[in-house]
């Protein structure tokens, strides 16, 4: 039986379904933290066998994780996996970020793979400016925004930002959970804010035209970034603590500060950041969108799904779950690598976001803002 996506039961009538389909088809759709376009379903027996063999022969957990995340893209570049384009098309996403790492140990490899995608996929354009996203929509193709979460370590000097900008970087998170030479992450034991080097980094990003991202950033560092930055600041993938009190969420004060810069807050589809329990549905994500729109304004909310990870379940449980602690997550953060969100278990479920907003009575203009126009406005302000 063929699986159906984008069909979560919101109780929509025929006219609402037609309206939602039209909006999703006509609007620019941006995913500010896009782990896709494919998910765990594309990993066949051969791919799983290859990854298992690599892990058993090398005992390299981090390396195997990286290979698993890269495998679908590498196969697509080799012409062996049509699902990468097919799923991106089916999602309706115009622009999704293409993630690189900034740590010296893996920087050039990840930059190389991202560049290969632009070189080998005729349907994918590097989004250097907002016009590139709009052009992708007009031509029925897709755009990739080069960004980094700095998961494995921060930049050590500002020359790194210049180098990465030259390679196409247009959005950079300040830190990932932990404290670095730049600032403090959201799961750190202290809340020290931006360092002097962090202040210089924000100013350098403003000058270069790199969007300052506070997704995993701690409260004071977020507020400091909003105070220092002369350009819009974003939280590419987060949630609202006013709905569910999780360290990965943003307080009302942070939401308003980001909005005050002209920036946007991207809401995740990560179930354990949005609500408690094993059966979180997409309605929880929509609750956070509505809350952010109420607190920060509808012009300052967007989507940054960050979930599901494109990995088979055994890798999620055996590799990703143990690695969470190494990236600054704590037991009290309640991360369950194998938990799926009901109604968003695949990137082809992206139309459910549009359908859900239609069901909640949102106007066409406001839905268009959340789906992509808000983010494109920020990119135009920062990158041109």
C-alpha positions as CSV (number, residue, x, y, z in Angstrom):
1,X,0.0,0.0,0.0
2,X,1.4,3.4,-1.0
3,X,1.9,5.8,2.0
4,X,0.0,9.1,1.9
5,X,1.6,12.3,3.1
6,X,0.2,15.7,3.8
7,X,-3.1,14.2,4.9
8,X,-3.3,14.8,8.6
9,X,-6.9,15.0,9.7
10,X,-7.6,18.7,10.5
11,X,-11.3,18.2,9.6
12,X,-11.1,20.4,6.5
13,X,-13.9,20.6,4.1
14,X,-13.4,20.4,0.3
15,X,-13.1,24.1,-0.2
16,X,-10.5,24.4,2.6
17,X,-8.5,21.6,1.1
18,X,-8.6,23.3,-2.3
19,X,-7.5,26.6,-0.8
20,X,-4.6,24.9,1.2
21,X,-3.4,23.1,-1.9
22,X,-3.5,26.4,-3.9
23,X,-1.6,28.3,-1.2
24,X,1.1,25.6,-0.9
25,X,1.5,25.5,-4.6
26,X,1.6,29.3,-5.1
27,X,3.5,30.5,-2.1
28,X,7.3,30.7,-1.6
29,X,8.0,28.0,1.0
30,X,11.2,28.3,3.1
31,X,12.5,25.7,5.6
32,X,15.1,27.6,7.6
33,X,16.5,24.3,9.1
34,X,16.0,21.6,6.6
35,X,17.4,18.1,7.4
36,X,15.7,16.8,4.2
37,X,14.6,16.4,1.5
38,X,14.5,12.7,2.3
39,X,13.9,10.8,5.5
40,X,14.5,7.4,6.9
41,X,12.3,5.7,4.4
42,X,14.9,5.9,1.6
43,X,17.5,3.7,3.4
44,X,17.3,0.3,1.7
45,X,18.9,-2.9,2.7
46,X,22.1,-2.1,0.8
47,X,22.5,1.3,2.4
48,X,21.9,-0.1,5.9
49,X,24.4,-2.9,5.3
50,X,27.1,-0.5,4.1
51,X,26.6,1.8,7.1
52,X,26.6,-1.1,9.6
53,X,29.8,-2.5,8.1
54,X,31.5,0.9,8.4
55,X,30.6,1.2,12.0
56,X,31.7,-2.3,12.9
57,X,35.0,-2.0,11.0
58,X,36.0,1.4,12.3
59,X,34.0,1.9,15.5
60,X,33.8,5.5,14.4
61,X,30.5,6.7,15.7
62,X,30.7,10.3,14.5
63,X,32.1,9.4,11.1
64,X,29.4,6.8,10.5
65,X,26.7,9.4,11.5
66,X,28.2,11.9,9.0
67,X,28.3,9.2,6.3
68,X,24.6,8.3,7.0
69,X,23.5,11.9,6.8
70,X,25.5,12.4,3.5
71,X,24.6,9.0,1.9
72,X,21.3,10.0,0.2
73,X,22.8,13.2,-1.3
74,X,26.0,11.4,-2.5
75,X,23.8,8.7,-4.1
76,X,21.7,11.3,-5.8
77,X,24.8,13.0,-7.2
78,X,25.8,9.6,-8.6
79,X,22.4,9.2,-10.2
80,X,21.4,6.4,-7.9
81,X,18.6,8.0,-5.8
82,X,15.8,9.9,-7.6
83,X,14.0,10.3,-4.2
84,X,16.1,13.4,-3.3
85,X,14.6,15.5,-6.1
86,X,11.2,13.7,-6.0
87,X,10.7,14.3,-2.3
88,X,11.9,17.9,-2.5
89,X,9.3,18.5,-5.3
90,X,6.6,16.8,-3.3
91,X,7.3,18.8,-0.1
92,X,6.6,22.1,-2.0
93,X,9.7,23.7,-0.3
94,X,11.2,26.4,-2.5
95,X,14.3,27.0,-0.4
96,X,15.9,24.8,2.3
97,X,19.2,25.4,3.9
98,X,22.2,23.3,3.0
99,X,24.3,22.8,6.1
100,X,28.0,23.0,6.5
101,X,30.3,22.7,9.5
102,X,32.7,25.3,10.6
103,X,35.1,23.1,12.6
104,X,38.4,22.6,10.9
105,X,38.2,18.8,11.0
106,X,35.2,18.6,8.7
107,X,34.7,22.1,7.3
108,X,36.2,21.5,3.8
109,X,34.5,18.2,3.4
110,X,31.0,19.5,4.2
111,X,31.6,22.6,2.1
112,X,32.7,20.3,-0.8
113,X,29.5,18.2,-0.6
114,X,27.3,21.2,-0.4
115,X,29.0,22.7,-3.5
116,X,28.7,19.4,-5.3
117,X,24.9,19.6,-4.9
118,X,24.9,23.0,-6.7
119,X,27.2,21.7,-9.3
120,X,25.5,18.4,-10.1
121,X,21.7,19.2,-9.5
122,X,20.5,21.4,-12.4
123,X,17.3,22.0,-10.3
124,X,19.2,23.5,-7.3
125,X,20.5,27.0,-7.1
126,X,22.7,28.5,-4.4
127,X,20.7,31.2,-2.6
128,X,23.1,34.1,-2.2
129,X,20.4,36.8,-2.2
130,X,16.6,36.9,-1.8
131,X,16.3,37.2,-5.6
132,X,17.7,33.7,-5.9
133,X,14.8,32.3,-3.9
134,X,12.2,34.2,-5.8
135,X,13.8,33.1,-9.1
136,X,13.7,29.5,-8.0
137,X,10.0,29.8,-7.3
138,X,9.4,31.5,-10.7
139,X,11.2,28.7,-12.6
140,X,9.8,25.8,-10.6
141,X,13.3,24.8,-9.3
142,X,14.7,24.9,-5.7
143,X,17.2,27.1,-3.8
144,X,19.7,26.1,-1.2
145,X,20.7,28.5,1.6
146,X,24.2,27.7,2.8
147,X,24.2,27.9,6.6
148,X,26.0,26.5,9.7
149,X,24.9,25.5,13.2
150,X,28.6,25.3,14.4
151,X,27.8,22.0,16.1
152,X,31.4,20.8,16.4
153,X,33.1,24.1,17.3
154,X,33.2,27.8,16.7
155,X,35.3,29.9,14.4
156,X,38.6,31.0,15.9
157,X,39.1,34.2,14.0
158,X,37.0,36.5,11.8
159,X,38.9,35.3,8.7
160,X,36.9,32.1,8.9
161,X,33.7,34.1,8.4
162,X,35.2,35.8,5.4
163,X,36.3,32.5,3.9
164,X,32.9,30.9,4.5
165,X,31.0,33.9,3.1
166,X,33.1,33.7,-0.1
167,X,32.0,30.1,-0.3
168,X,28.4,31.1,0.0
169,X,27.6,31.1,3.7
170,X,24.6,33.3,4.3
171,X,23.4,32.3,7.8
172,X,25.5,31.4,10.8
173,X,24.4,30.3,14.3
174,X,26.4,31.9,17.1
175,X,26.9,28.7,19.2
176,X,25.4,25.3,19.6
177,X,24.1,24.6,23.2
178,X,27.5,25.1,24.9
179,X,29.6,28.1,25.8
180,X,32.3,29.0,23.3
181,X,34.6,31.9,22.7
182,X,31.7,33.6,20.9
183,X,28.9,33.3,23.5
184,X,26.7,30.9,25.6
185,X,24.3,28.2,24.4
186,X,20.9,27.4,25.7
187,X,21.8,24.3,27.7
188,X,24.9,25.7,29.4
189,X,25.0,26.0,33.2
190,X,25.7,29.8,33.0
191,X,24.1,32.6,31.0
192,X,27.0,34.9,30.3
193,X,25.9,36.4,27.0
194,X,28.2,37.5,24.1
195,X,32.0,37.8,24.6
196,X,33.9,40.7,23.2
197,X,34.9,38.3,20.3
198,X,31.2,37.5,19.9
199,X,30.3,41.1,19.6
200,X,33.0,41.5,17.0
201,X,31.6,38.4,15.2
202,X,28.1,39.8,15.1
203,X,29.4,43.0,13.6
204,X,31.5,41.1,11.1
205,X,28.4,39.1,10.0
206,X,26.5,42.4,9.6
207,X,29.3,43.8,7.4
208,X,29.6,40.7,5.3
209,X,25.9,40.1,4.9
210,X,25.5,36.9,6.9
211,X,22.3,36.3,8.9
212,X,22.9,36.1,12.6
213,X,21.2,32.9,13.9
214,X,20.3,32.3,17.6
215,X,18.5,29.0,17.3
216,X,20.5,27.1,20.0
217,X,21.7,30.2,21.7
218,X,21.2,31.1,25.3
219,X,18.9,33.8,26.6
220,X,21.4,36.5,27.3
221,X,23.5,35.8,24.2
222,X,20.3,36.1,22.2
223,X,19.4,39.4,23.8
224,X,23.0,40.7,23.4
225,X,23.0,39.7,19.7
226,X,19.7,41.6,19.2
227,X,21.2,44.6,20.9
228,X,24.5,44.6,19.0
229,X,23.3,43.6,15.5
230,X,22.4,46.4,13.1
231,X,20.7,43.9,10.8
232,X,17.8,41.5,11.5
233,X,18.5,38.5,13.8
234,X,16.8,35.2,13.5
235,X,16.2,32.0,15.5
236,X,16.1,29.6,12.6
237,X,14.7,26.6,14.5
238,X,13.2,27.0,18.0
239,X,10.0,27.0,19.9
240,X,8.1,29.2,22.4
241,X,8.8,28.6,26.1
242,X,5.4,30.3,26.8
243,X,3.8,27.2,25.3
244,X,6.2,24.5,26.5
245,X,9.0,25.3,28.9
246,X,12.0,23.7,27.2
247,X,15.6,25.0,27.1
248,X,15.6,24.9,23.3
249,X,12.7,27.4,23.2
250,X,12.7,31.1,23.4
251,X,11.2,33.3,26.2
252,X,8.7,36.0,25.3
253,X,11.5,38.5,26.0
254,X,13.7,36.9,23.3
255,X,10.9,36.6,20.8
256,X,10.2,40.3,21.1
257,X,13.8,41.2,20.9
258,X,14.3,39.2,17.7
259,X,11.2,40.8,16.3
260,X,12.5,44.2,17.3
261,X,15.5,43.7,15.0
262,X,13.1,42.9,12.1
263,X,14.0,39.2,12.3
264,X,12.1,36.0,12.3
265,X,11.6,33.0,14.6
266,X,11.5,29.6,12.9
267,X,9.3,27.0,14.6
268,X,10.5,23.4,14.7
269,X,8.7,20.1,14.1
270,X,10.9,18.4,16.8
271,X,8.2,16.8,19.0
272,X,10.1,16.8,22.3
273,X,10.8,20.5,22.0
274,X,7.1,21.3,21.5
275,X,5.2,19.2,24.1
276,X,5.5,16.3,26.4
277,X,4.6,12.7,25.8
278,X,5.2,10.1,23.1
279,X,2.3,11.1,20.8
280,X,2.9,14.8,19.9
281,X,1.1,15.9,16.7
282,X,1.6,18.7,14.3
283,X,-1.0,20.6,16.2
284,X,1.6,21.3,18.8
285,X,3.8,22.9,16.2
286,X,0.9,25.0,15.0
287,X,0.2,26.1,18.6
288,X,3.8,27.4,18.8
289,X,3.4,29.3,15.5
290,X,0.3,31.0,16.7
291,X,1.9,31.9,20.0
292,X,5.0,33.4,18.4
293,X,2.7,35.3,16.0
294,X,0.7,36.7,19.0
295,X,3.8,37.7,21.0
296,X,6.2,38.8,18.3
297,X,3.8,39.6,15.4
298,X,2.8,37.6,12.4
299,X,5.6,39.3,10.4
300,X,8.2,37.6,12.6
301,X,7.4,33.9,12.5
302,X,8.5,31.3,10.0
303,X,9.3,27.6,9.8
304,X,12.5,25.7,10.6
305,X,11.5,22.1,10.9
306,X,14.9,20.4,11.9
307,X,13.1,17.0,12.1
308,X,12.8,14.2,11.1
309,X,16.4,13.3,10.7
310,X,17.2,11.5,7.5
311,X,18.6,8.4,9.2
312,X,17.3,4.8,9.6
313,X,16.0,4.0,13.1
314,X,18.9,1.9,14.2
315,X,21.2,4.8,13.6
316,X,19.0,7.1,15.5
317,X,18.9,4.9,18.6
318,X,22.5,3.5,18.5
319,X,24.4,6.5,17.2
320,X,22.5,9.7,17.4
321,X,21.0,9.2,20.9
322,X,24.4,8.7,22.6
323,X,25.9,11.7,20.7
324,X,23.3,14.1,22.0
325,X,25.2,14.4,25.3
326,X,28.4,15.3,23.4
327,X,26.7,18.3,21.8
328,X,25.5,19.8,25.0
329,X,22.1,18.2,25.6
330,X,21.3,17.0,29.1
331,X,19.0,14.2,30.4
332,X,16.5,16.7,31.5
333,X,16.1,18.0,27.9
334,X,14.3,14.7,27.2
335,X,15.6,14.0,23.7
336,X,14.3,10.8,22.1
337,X,16.1,10.3,18.8
338,X,13.5,7.8,17.5
339,X,10.4,9.9,18.4
340,X,8.3,10.8,15.3
341,X,5.8,13.7,15.1
342,X,2.4,12.6,14.1
343,X,1.5,14.6,11.0
344,X,5.1,15.5,10.2
345,X,7.1,12.3,9.8
346,X,8.4,13.0,6.3
347,X,9.2,16.2,4.4
348,X,6.4,15.3,2.0
349,X,4.2,16.1,5.0
350,X,5.1,19.8,4.7
351,X,1.7,20.6,3.2
352,X,0.2,19.8,6.6
353,X,1.5,23.0,7.9
354,X,-0.4,25.0,5.3
355,X,-3.5,22.8,5.8
356,X,-3.3,23.3,9.5
357,X,-3.1,27.1,9.3
358,X,-6.1,27.1,6.9
359,X,-8.0,25.0,9.4
360,X,-7.2,27.5,12.1
361,X,-8.7,30.4,10.1
362,X,-5.5,32.1,9.0
363,X,-5.7,34.5,6.1
364,X,-3.9,33.9,2.8
365,X,-1.5,36.8,3.3
366,X,-0.5,35.7,6.8
367,X,0.0,32.1,5.7
368,X,2.2,33.3,2.9
369,X,4.3,35.3,5.4
370,X,4.8,32.2,7.6
371,X,5.6,29.9,4.8
372,X,8.3,32.0,3.3
373,X,7.8,35.7,2.7
374,X,8.9,36.6,6.2
375,X,12.2,34.8,5.8
376,X,12.8,36.1,2.3
377,X,12.3,39.7,3.6
378,X,15.0,39.1,6.2
379,X,17.3,37.6,3.7
380,X,16.8,40.6,1.4
381,X,17.6,43.0,4.3
382,X,20.8,41.2,5.3
383,X,22.1,39.6,2.1
384,X,20.5,41.7,-0.7
